């Protein structure tokens, strides 16, 4: 089974991306920063592909790409373009991972604003999936920014506290209760609030 990285992203549009950040920096600035983060994420994935040519990459978007911005981004980086399906974040994640597994791929899914992401994180995730059923990259705020599966795991993403600082803890409990073999990677961080933005820009 070939490896596939799936980058989850919203279609860049003012007022619809980085809404928490926009409360302090404004919609236009939040949109500009989001576009930079998305391009940077795609560049990290592309660099991982150079190191591992068998690695497939997909940009999976939420929203109407009526201006073709995401289509152009995907084409420029050599990524496939897909659409997120589902109402909740859990449904969308599960659907994207299940589709890849059904296509005989081993998927690792990452967010588009994980500014700490490196190619090593991606390679480490696929290495873990050679031995484990699941892999997670937790974030400093209690969530996770990376998830990968080597097989389907029923109900893993059902009724979880999405957007809360208890998400990774709740996920750990469910993994343990299910007897799933899983690995945890290093803790990452993403940009949600102005202090995160300042940390990123200072880096």
Protein Blocks (a to p, Z undefined) as FASTA:
>chain_A
ZZddddddddddehiaoklmmmmnojklmmmmmmmmmmmmmmmmmmmmmmmmmlccdddd
edjffnommmmmmmmnopacdddedjblmlmmmmmmmmmmmnopacddddfklmkbcfkl
mmmmmmmmmmmmbdcdddfkopafbdcdfbdcehklgoiaehiaklmmmmmmmmmmnopa
cdddddddddfbfklmmmmmmZZ
